[in-house]
Amino acid sequence: MKTRLIKEALVDASFPVIFYQCSAESYERNLESFANELKLSLGSPFLFFRSFHEVFSYLSSLNRRIIAVLDEYGEFKKSYGGI
């Protein structure tokens, strides 16, 4: 239900939306999947990231509004003890 509500709220967003549903898989798998969503949302197929820190540093450097949603963040947290 929460996921559906989040998606409905983002339908009319006037900025690019990066929506990623986290999983309990590995940190690397979540990073790869989130980066793929980012590439699709921004139309930038050649981006590569080694960490979420790099992802969010990149997004910050764009100096434009972007909505990034990490749904089911608790699942991601389970996969990576460094948070």
RADA-V246513 format. One record per residue. N is the residue number from 1. PHI is phi in radians with two decimals (* if undefined). OMEGA is omega in whole degrees, 0 to 359 (none if undefined). BURIAL is b if it has 24 or more other ideal C-beta (glycine too) atoms within 12 Angstrom, else e. Layout:
BEGIN
n,phi,omega,burial
N,PHI,OMEGA,BURIAL
N,PHI,OMEGA,BURIAL
END
This chain:
BEGIN
n,phi,omega,burial
1,*,181,e
2,-1.09,181,e
3,-1.06,180,e
4,-1.08,179,e
5,-1.11,178,e
6,-1.09,181,e
7,-1.08,178,e
8,-1.11,180,e
9,-1.17,183,e
10,-1.60,184,e
11,-0.97,184,e
12,-1.72,181,e
13,-1.09,181,e
14,-1.65,178,e
15,-2.09,174,e
16,-1.06,180,e
17,-2.06,174,b
18,-1.97,181,b
19,-1.94,178,b
20,-2.34,176,b
21,-1.68,182,b
22,-1.11,177,b
23,-2.28,178,b
24,-1.47,177,e
25,-1.21,184,e
26,-1.17,174,e
27,-0.95,182,b
28,-1.06,180,e
29,-1.17,177,e
30,-1.11,178,b
31,-1.08,180,b
32,-1.06,182,e
33,-1.17,178,b
34,-1.12,179,b
35,-1.08,177,b
36,-1.12,177,e
37,-1.10,179,b
38,-1.09,180,b
39,-1.02,179,e
40,-1.14,183,e
41,-1.14,183,b
42,-1.72,181,b
43,1.14,182,e
44,-2.17,188,e
45,-1.22,187,e
46,-1.82,178,e
47,-1.33,177,b
48,-2.46,181,e
49,-2.32,178,b
50,-1.75,181,e
51,-2.78,175,e
52,-1.18,176,b
53,-1.03,177,e
54,-1.09,179,e
55,-1.04,185,b
56,-1.28,173,e
57,-1.13,178,e
58,-1.08,180,b
59,-1.04,179,b
60,-1.12,182,e
61,-1.23,182,e
62,-1.25,180,e
63,0.91,173,e
64,-2.52,182,e
65,-1.36,178,e
66,-2.46,176,b
67,-1.73,177,b
68,-2.03,181,b
69,-2.03,172,b
70,-1.89,182,b
71,-1.35,182,b
72,1.03,181,e
73,-0.97,179,b
74,-1.00,178,e
75,-1.16,178,e
76,-1.09,181,b
77,-1.04,177,e
78,-1.10,185,e
79,-1.41,186,e
80,-2.48,183,e
81,-1.29,184,e
82,-1.46,182,e
83,-1.84,none,e
END
